[in-house]
């Protein structure tokens, strides 16, 4: 396990984030959501402590302890005061080396997960996004939400999660501790029995390559539009592509494009869709950090009367970045926005710890952000346009609305 200490003044508060490689992307095909079930159940008992005892320890310290599932990894999060570090840090070790996984707690988490999936499906945006994701990634590692599917969750039992729980101790792990913490906290962790047996930080390059090939193999475009019909007057439009890995040298060019399109009131989408035409009540760009094929999506919410016009304007904005270079003035503003975006995402000690753990967990250096910011100065508009031409041509559309709106949009859709 790789331990990184990030000492900063934080009024006696520390945040610990443990990133474990492979999250929901590693769910078996017929058990989507199994990593989510495992991570939530592991919070309900580990080592010598049952569910109530863990809750009591954490709550008595006024601390927060969470275990979350993402596509690329699992994340254990602890936030507490420095004086309680020695009391709470061992819980992280127990969760990996000795999870209890009681059957009644597992069944409770199944019920809670199914309810969460049902709530999620009440969102028209989520339905549109699920459709886009399924169309683009199919049954591949990025083809489903970390929560999984109700059908698969119902089929999973406690025996299914045991081998996955056992595998965590051998997976690549990165622990980042930010804020104010005991000076010998890293030595304390390395010598504690709770962490005994956790594998050293060894990257299996063959496994990484295999995962990349697996995702690339499963990414086969079969159609360029998907629809989901509801009894609603709302229209959700998602226009996007699966692009490149976060560690690709061209990724920063797409990051700048996402700022240009959707960050702030000076962004292209806001100026066109909100200020000039007033056709939407929400618009933006979804472009997260992903270890493999990162989605790059423009999204907009509008009314049924303005659905077709909104789609036409989205397509025009998409074609704009492919066919034209950003002006020097706009490029300077985009670079300022990107720097501000980085700074804003690292304001709290929890954000700093999570960001570092995430980047290190997917194989990047702790100085990755500094390297990108240094490179930022020399990036040209031509480089950005070339990246758009290379990675963003022929976008795919997902629509969620009523049948009549969908019929009109499908009729007018030309990728």
N, C-alpha and C positions, 0 to 999 in steps of 0.2 A: 504494500500500500504506500503510495506516494503522499507525503504530508508536506503541505505548504503553509507557512505562517505569514500572515499579512498584518503586521502590528500597526494599528492606527489609534489615535485618541478617540474614545467613544464612550466616555463617562461610565466606565466599568462594565460595559456590555460587550459580549462576544457572540459571534455567529460561526457555527461550524456547518460545513456542507460536504457531504460525502457523495461523490458521483460514482456510480457503478455501471460499467459498460453494458450495453444491450438492454433496451426496455421493451416496449410493445412490438417493436420491429422483429423481435425474436419469439413472439407468440407462435405456437404451432398453428397450422392452417385451420384446424377445426376447434381451436381453443383460444379464440381471440378474447383477450381480457385477462388471461391467466396471470400475467405479471402484475396487473393492477390488483387482482384478488390477493396475490401473495404479499405485495407491499403493504396493503391495508391491514391484512391479518397479522403481519409481523409487528405492527404497532400495538397489538393486543396481547402481548406477552412474550417475554424473552428471558433467558437465563433463569434466575431464581424468582422472577417477578411475574405474577399473573396480570390480567388486564387492569383490575382495580388498583393493584399496587403500583404499576407503572404510572397510571393516571395520577395517583396520589403523590408520588415522588415529584413528577413534573409540575403539577399544580401547586404544591407546597413551596416550590422554588419560584413560582411566578414565571415559569419558562414555557417555551413552545417546542414541541417535538413532532415532526411530520415525516412521512415517507410517501413520496410522489412518483408516479410512473410517467415517463415521457417516451417518445418514439425511440430515441437513441440511447436512453439510459434510465437508471433509477436514481432518485435523489433523496438522501436522508438529511433533514434540516433540523438543527438545534440552535436555539437562541436563548441565552441566559446571562446572568451576571457572572463576572469573573470568579467570585468566591464560590460559586456552585459548579464550576467546571469539573472538578474532580469527582463530584457526586453524579453528574449527568453524562459526561462523556462515555463512561463504561457502558451505558445503555446502547450506544451505537454499536459497540463491539459485540454485545450480546445478541443484538438483532441479526447480525451476520453469522456469528459462530454457533448460537444456540437459540434459534427461534422456537417458541412453544407450539404455535399453530394448533390451538385447541379446536376441536370440531365445531363446538357451538359458536365460537367466535368466527370461524370461517363461514358458517352458514349465515350468520348475521351480516357479514360483509357481502355475501352474495346478494342478499335481499337489498342492502343499501346500494350496491352497484347497479342492480336492475332498476331501482327507483331513479338513480342518477341518470341512467341512459334514457329512461322515459321522459324525465324533465328536459334533457338535452334535445330530444326530438320534438319538443314543443316550440323550439326556435326555428323560424324559417331560414335564418342564415345558416344554422347548423345543418339543416336538411340539404341546402344547396351545396354547402361545403362537402358534406359526406358524399353527395353525388359526384362532385368534381373529383374528389380524391379517389373514389372507386373507378371512375372512368379513366383516370390517368395512371394509377398505380395497380389497379386490379386487385389480385390476391397477394400482391407483394408486401414487403415489410411496412411500407407507408400507406397501405391501402385501407387501414381501419383506425378508428379512434382508440387511444390507449385504454378507454373504458371497456372496449370490446363490444360484442353483440349479445343481445338477450338470449338468443338460441344457444350460443356457445357457452355463455355463463351458466345456463341451466344444466349443461352437460358436464361441467367441471366439478370434480369432487376433491376432497382433501388429499387423497392419494396422488392425484395429478400434480399438485403443487410441491410435493416433497422433493423430487429430484431437482426441480428448479431452485428451491430453497437451498439445497445442498451445493448447487453450482455457484452460488453467489460468492462463497469464500475463495473461489479460484479465479473469479473474473477480475479484470483490471479495475483498480479503484484509485480515486484521487480524493484526498481529504484536504480541504482548505479551511483554515481558521482565521477569521478577520476580527479586528477590534482590539480589545484589551483582555489579555489572557495570561495565565501563569507562564513564567519564562521557560519552564522546563516541560511544557505540556506535550511536546513531541516525544521526548524521552519517556514520559509517563505513559503515553499511549503504547509505545513500542514494547514496554515491559509489563503491561497489564495482561492478566490471564484472559480477560474478556476478548482481547484481540489476538490471542494466540492461534496460530494456524492460518491466519489471513495471508494469502499469497503476496509475494513482493510484486512490485509494479513492472511486469514484463509484457510488452506488447507483442501479440501474436500476429505478425505481418500477414501470414498466410490466411488467417481467419478474417482479417480486415479486408484483404483482397477478395476473399470468397464472398463476403457480405456485399461488397460493391458490385461484383459480377452478378450476384443473385438479384439485386435490385435492378440492374441494367437489363438483365435477361427478361424480367417480368414486366418491364415497361414497354408495352406494345400498344400503340394507339389503334383502337378498333373503331372509334367514332370521334367526332369533334364537338358533340353537343349532348348534354343529358338534361332531363327535365324531371321535376317533381310537382305533381298537381295537388293543390289544396283549395279549400273553400276560403279564399282570402282576397282582399283587394290590394295587398302588398305585393311588390315584385322585387325579388332578390336576384341580382346578376353577378356572376363570378366569371371573369375572363382571365385565363392564365396558362402558364406552362410549368412543367417540371424542368429545373435548370441544372445547376452544378453544385458540387460539394462546397462547404464553407471554407475549406482550406485551399480551394482553387485560386490561382492568382487573379482570375477574372471576377471573382466574387465581389470584390470591392466596387467594381464598375457597375454591377447590378445593384449593389447597396445604394450607390449614388443615384441611380435611376429611380429606385423606390422612393428616395427622399424627394427627388424632383417631381415625381408624380403625385405623392400622397402625404408629404409631411408639412403640416402647417397651412395657414390661409394663403400663402403665396404659391402653393403647389399647383400643378397643372390641373389636376382633377377638381380641386376646390374652385379655381378660377373659372373653369369651363362649365362644370356641372352645377355649381352652386351660384356663383356670381353672375355669369353671363347668361345662362339659360334657366337657372332655378328649377331643375328637373329632379333633384334628389334631396333627401333629408339626411343621407349619410353616404360617404364615399371614402375610399382609402386604398391602401396597398397592404397585402399580407405577404411578408417575405421573412420568415423566421430563420434561425440558425439550424442547419441540419447537417449531419455528417455525410449524407449522400445527396440524392437528387432533391434539391430545395425547391419548394413551390414558390412561384412568383405570380401573385394574383391581384388583379384590380377588382374591387368589389363595390357595388352600389345598391342602395335601397331606394325604391321610388314607388309611385302609385301606378295603378293599372293604365291610366290614361297616358302616362309618360314612359311606359316600358320600352316601346320600340325606339323612341327618340333617345332615351338614355343609353340603350345598347349601341346605337349609331355613334353617339358621342364617345363612348368608351372605346369603340373600334378606332375612331379618329385619333384619340389620345395615344392609343397603342401604336398606330401607324406613324404618329408624329415622332416618337422616340426611335423608331427603326429607320425612318427616311431622312431625318434632319438632325444636325448637330445642335447641342445646347449652346446658347450664346455665351460669350466670355463672362458677362455679368451674371447670368443664371448659374453658370458653373461655379463661380466664386460663392454665390449664395448657397448652392447645394453643398459645397464643401463645409461651409460654416454650419449648416444644418446637421451634417453628419457628425462633426465634432461635438455639437451640442447634444445630439442623440446619444453618443457614447458617454458624455459626461452625465447626462440625465439618468442613464441606465446604471450608473455606479454611485449614486448619491448615498445610499445606506450601506452599512456594513454587510447586511444580508445580501444585497445586490452584488456587492464586490465579491463576496465569497462564492456566491452561486455562479457568477460569470466566469471567475477563474477556474472553478471546479469543472464547469461545463467545457471550457476551451481545452484545458489540460486533459479532460476525460476523452475528448474526441481527437487527441493527438497533436494539438497545437502547443506552442511555447507560451510561457507566462508573459512574455513580452510581445505577444501577437498584436495587441492593440497599438502599442507604440510603433511597431514596424509598419502597420497600416497607416497610421497618422503621418509618419515620415514620408511614406510613398505618396500620400494624398496630394502633396504640393505639385508633383510632376505629372499628375494624370490630366490628359487632354480630352476635349470634347470628341475628338475623332476616335479615341480609344473606347469611349463610352458608346458611341454609335456603332462601332464595329462589334462590341459585345452584344448589343441589342440585336444586331443582324445575325449574330452567330447563335444566340440562345433563345430569342423571343419570337421568332417567326412562327406563324400558324398556331395561334393560341386556341385553347379549348374553352367552351362555354358551358356553364351550368346555370339553370334557371329554376326558380321556385316561385310559383304563382298559381292563379286559377287557370282552368282549361282554355278559356278564350284567349287570355293573354299569351299563354304558351303557344297556342296555335298560330297566332300572329307572328310571334318572335321566331318560331321555327321556320315559318314561311319566308321571313326576311333574312334569316341567318346565312351569311356567307363568310366563312373563315378567311 
